[in-house]
Amino acid sequence: MHWCITTGGRVVASSAHRQRVGAEVRRIREDLGLSGVQVAEALGWSQSKVSRIETARFAVSVWELAALLDYYAVPEEVRAELLAVTADDSGVDGAWIVRAAGPPRRQREVAAVESRVVRIRQYQAMLIPGQLQTFDYARAIARAGGFANPDEIAVRRRRRQELLEAPDAPSYVAVLDERALTRWPGAQDVLLGQVDHLVQRSKLPAVTLRVLPQGGDAAAMVMAPFTTYEFREGTSPTVVFLETQTADLYLSAAHDVAAYDGLFERLLSESLDPAESVKYLKSLARKTRGKVNRKGKDGNGSGLE
């Protein structure tokens, strides 16, 4: 337990959670080369408020911290952990919605902070997960989503993928719905490159890729894609993250996490095993390559469907 003196001279307890969050946001700010004055001006705060948050002399709310992390554009994994810790410290009941900051949060990067994650489990229905996207696919998705600076988004996405290539990479398990490979906003040659890339990423020691085929009796019906983050820090709760176009939903209550864990296990039971998933992807690549070659012979160099 730490103690601090408020501006009014009153002695209050400052939790270890608050100390930890304050130290982390200060490190992020310094890594970005920003001063406390710059941050305060950008958010319409006083410089002393930024300082009090960083030194744990101020009990930051979930929504104030969300604004700060939006401005710093931290990766979703880190955002999920710090917001969960703050929610727990603030007595928030395990579920909260944060308005997404739009493209800026997705366009910038904070290096070397995702090492906190020990396991990531992700289900995607209509898109290739970010950790598995090629540059061209990420750019096409950004354009289709109406985001500005799609090239920059793709560059940052590629840099974040280095996480799974590191010797101490977290375990990453992805269930990819077959629909993500059949409804696609772009050229067939870009899809071909993406499918080949999935095969290559599946060879990484940290990556387990499972394809969920269409049809058949469903053991699990999923209303929205989701990601579960488990952290190395023992005091950080497991967080389920659901992202939409305009807002993010975070769940950390034990019963919510258990429900999504059970849902993910049922998705795994319906999915092709890793070897079968790779066979499926290679077969899809052959078919897509044939389409690309036929279009080339017909003089249609765009590859558009």
C-alpha positions in Angstrom: 0.0 0.0 0.0 1.3 3.5 -0.9 0.2 6.8 0.7 0.1 10.3 -0.8 -0.9 13.8 0.3 -3.7 15.5 -1.6 -3.6 19.2 -2.4 -5.8 19.8 0.6 -3.4 18.1 2.9 -5.5 15.0 3.4 -3.7 11.7 3.6 -5.3 9.1 1.3 -4.4 5.5 0.2 -3.1 5.1 -3.4 -3.6 1.6 -4.6 -0.9 -0.5 -6.2 -3.2 -0.6 -9.3 -3.2 3.1 -9.6 0.6 3.3 -9.1 1.0 0.7 -11.9 -1.3 2.5 -14.4 0.3 5.8 -13.6 3.8 4.5 -14.3 2.7 2.9 -17.5 1.0 5.9 -19.0 4.1 8.0 -18.1 6.4 5.6 -19.9 4.1 5.6 -22.9 4.1 9.4 -23.0 7.9 9.6 -22.7 8.3 6.9 -25.4 6.2 9.1 -27.7 8.4 12.1 -27.0 5.5 14.1 -25.6 5.6 16.5 -22.7 2.9 16.7 -20.0 2.1 20.2 -21.2 1.5 19.0 -24.8 -0.8 16.2 -23.6 -2.7 18.5 -21.3 -3.3 21.1 -24.1 -4.4 18.4 -26.5 -7.0 17.0 -24.0 -8.1 20.3 -22.5 -6.7 19.3 -19.1 -4.4 21.1 -16.7 -0.7 20.0 -16.8 -1.0 19.2 -13.0 -3.9 16.7 -13.8 -1.6 14.7 -16.2 1.1 14.8 -13.5 -1.2 13.6 -10.8 -2.4 10.7 -12.9 1.2 9.6 -13.6 2.2 9.8 -10.0 -1.0 8.1 -8.7 -2.0 11.2 -6.8 -5.2 11.3 -8.8 -7.8 8.5 -9.2 -8.3 8.5 -12.9 -11.6 7.3 -14.2 -12.1 4.7 -16.9 -13.3 7.3 -19.3 -10.5 9.8 -18.6 -7.9 7.0 -19.0 -9.6 6.0 -22.3 -9.2 9.5 -23.6 -5.5 9.5 -22.6 -4.9 6.1 -24.2 -6.8 7.2 -27.4 -4.5 10.2 -27.7 -1.4 8.0 -27.2 -2.9 5.5 -29.7 -1.9 2.4 -27.7 -2.5 -1.1 -29.1 -5.8 -2.7 -28.1 -4.1 -5.3 -25.9 -2.5 -2.7 -23.7 -5.6 -0.6 -23.7 -7.7 -3.5 -22.5 -5.3 -4.3 -19.7 -5.0 -0.8 -18.3 -8.7 -0.1 -18.6 -9.5 -3.3 -16.8 -7.1 -2.6 -14.0 -8.6 0.9 -13.6 -12.1 -0.3 -13.7 -11.3 -2.8 -11.0 -9.7 -0.1 -8.9 -12.7 2.2 -9.5 -15.3 -0.3 -8.5 -16.7 -0.5 -12.1 -18.7 -3.8 -12.4 -16.7 -5.7 -15.0 -18.1 -4.3 -18.2 -17.8 -0.9 -19.9 -18.1 0.8 -23.2 -15.5 3.2 -24.5 -16.1 5.4 -27.6 -13.5 4.5 -30.2 -11.2 7.3 -31.2 -11.4 6.6 -34.9 -8.5 6.2 -37.3 -5.8 8.0 -35.2 -5.8 5.3 -32.5 -5.3 2.6 -35.2 -2.6 4.5 -37.1 0.0 5.0 -34.4 2.1 2.6 -32.5 3.6 2.2 -29.1 6.6 -0.1 -29.3 7.4 -2.9 -26.8 4.3 -2.8 -24.7 2.4 -5.9 -25.9 4.9 -8.2 -24.1 2.5 -8.1 -21.2 0.2 -10.6 -23.1 0.7 -14.3 -22.4 -2.2 -15.6 -24.6 -4.5 -14.2 -27.2 -7.6 -16.1 -28.5 -9.5 -14.5 -31.3 -12.6 -15.3 -33.4 -13.2 -13.4 -36.7 -16.2 -13.9 -39.0 -15.8 -11.5 -41.8 -12.2 -10.2 -41.8 -8.7 -11.7 -41.5 -7.4 -10.9 -38.0 -4.9 -8.0 -37.9 -2.0 -10.2 -36.7 -2.4 -12.3 -39.9 -3.0 -9.6 -42.5 -0.7 -8.7 -45.4 0.2 -5.1 -46.1 -2.1 -5.1 -49.3 -5.0 -6.7 -47.5 -4.7 -4.3 -44.5 -4.7 -1.4 -46.9 -7.7 -2.6 -48.8 -9.7 -3.2 -45.6 -8.8 0.3 -44.4 -10.0 1.8 -47.7 -13.2 -0.3 -47.6 -13.8 0.8 -44.0 -13.6 4.5 -45.0 -10.5 5.2 -42.9 -8.0 7.9 -43.8 -4.3 7.1 -44.5 -4.7 3.4 -45.4 -1.0 3.0 -46.2 0.0 4.2 -42.8 -2.5 1.8 -41.2 -1.0 -1.1 -43.1 2.6 -0.1 -42.1 1.7 0.1 -38.4 -0.2 -3.2 -38.7 2.8 -4.9 -40.1 5.0 -3.6 -37.3 2.7 -4.9 -34.7 2.9 -8.4 -36.2 6.5 -8.6 -35.0 5.0 -9.5 -31.7 4.2 -13.1 -32.8 7.7 -13.5 -34.4 9.6 -12.8 -31.2 11.3 -15.7 -29.3 9.0 -14.9 -26.3 5.9 -14.4 -28.3 2.5 -15.0 -26.6 0.4 -17.9 -27.6 -2.0 -16.8 -30.4 -5.0 -19.0 -31.3 -7.2 -17.7 -34.1 -10.5 -19.2 -35.3 -11.1 -17.8 -38.8 -14.6 -18.2 -40.3 -14.6 -19.4 -43.9 -16.8 -16.4 -44.8 -13.8 -14.1 -44.2 -12.2 -15.8 -47.2 -15.2 -15.7 -49.5 -16.5 -12.1 -49.1 -13.5 -9.9 -49.9 -13.3 -6.1 -50.8 -10.5 -6.2 -53.4 -8.6 -7.8 -56.2 -8.1 -11.6 -56.4 -4.3 -11.2 -56.5 -4.4 -9.5 -53.2 -6.6 -12.3 -51.8 -4.1 -14.8 -53.2 -1.3 -13.1 -51.4 -3.3 -13.0 -48.2 -4.1 -16.8 -48.3 -0.4 -17.6 -49.0 0.5 -15.3 -46.0 -1.9 -17.2 -43.7 -0.1 -20.5 -44.6 3.2 -18.8 -43.7 2.0 -17.3 -40.5 0.6 -20.6 -39.4 4.2 -22.0 -39.3 5.2 -19.6 -36.5 5.6 -21.5 -33.2 3.3 -19.1 -31.4 0.4 -19.3 -33.9 -2.4 -21.8 -34.1 -4.8 -21.2 -37.0 -8.1 -22.9 -37.3 -10.6 -22.5 -40.1 -14.3 -22.7 -39.3 -16.0 -24.2 -42.4 -19.5 -23.1 -43.4 -22.5 -25.4 -43.2 -23.3 -28.3 -40.8 -24.9 -28.2 -37.4 -23.5 -25.3 -35.3 -22.4 -26.0 -31.7 -21.7 -22.3 -31.2 -23.5 -19.3 -32.5 -21.5 -16.1 -32.2 -23.2 -12.7 -32.4 -19.9 -10.7 -32.9 -16.2 -11.3 -33.3 -14.2 -11.2 -30.1 -10.7 -11.4 -28.7 -9.7 -12.6 -25.3 -6.4 -11.3 -23.7 -4.6 -13.0 -20.8 -1.8 -11.1 -19.2 1.5 -12.1 -17.6 0.8 -9.8 -14.7 -1.1 -11.9 -12.2 -3.1 -8.9 -10.9 -4.5 -8.1 -14.4 -7.9 -9.8 -15.1 -8.5 -11.6 -18.3 -10.3 -9.2 -20.7 -12.7 -9.9 -23.5 -12.6 -7.2 -26.2 -15.3 -6.6 -28.8 -14.7 -3.8 -31.3 -17.2 -2.0 -33.5 -17.0 0.9 -35.9 -17.7 3.5 -33.3 -17.2 2.0 -29.8 -15.3 -0.7 -28.0 -16.8 -3.1 -25.4 -14.6 -4.5 -22.6 -15.7 -7.4 -20.3 -13.7 -8.6 -17.3 -16.3 -10.1 -15.0 -15.5 -13.7 -14.3 -18.9 -15.0 -15.6 -18.5 -13.0 -18.9 -15.0 -14.3 -19.4 -16.1 -17.9 -18.7 -19.0 -17.5 -21.2 -16.6 -16.5 -23.9 -14.1 -19.1 -23.0 -16.8 -21.7 -23.4 -17.9 -20.2 -26.7 -14.4 -20.3 -28.0 -13.9 -23.9 -27.0 -17.1 -24.8 -28.9 -15.8 -22.9 -32.0 -12.6 -24.9 -31.7 -14.6 -28.2 -31.7 -16.3 -27.2 -34.9 -13.2 -26.0 -36.7 -10.8 -27.9 -38.9 -7.7 -28.9 -37.0 -4.4 -27.0 -37.7 -3.2 -29.4 -40.4 -6.6 -29.6 -42.1 -6.9 -25.8 -42.0 -3.6 -25.4 -43.8 -4.8 -28.0 -46.4 -7.9 -25.9 -46.9 -5.9 -22.7 -47.3 -3.5 -24.3 -49.8 -6.5 -25.6 -51.8 -8.1 -22.1 -51.8 -4.8 -20.6 -52.9 -4.6 -23.0 -55.9 -8.2 -22.1 -56.9 -7.5 -18.3 -56.5 -4.3 -18.6 -58.4 -6.2 -20.2 -61.3 -8.6 -17.3 -61.3 -5.8 -14.7 -61.3 -4.0 -16.5 -64.2 -7.2 -16.8 -66.3 -7.8 -13.1 -65.9 -4.3 -12.3 -66.9 -4.6 -14.3 -70.0 -7.9 -12.6 -70.8 -6.2 -9.2 -70.6 -7.8 -8.1 -67.3 -4.9 -7.1 -65.2 -6.9 -5.8 -62.4 -8.0 -9.2 -61.1 -11.3 -7.6 -59.9 -14.3 -9.8 -59.5 
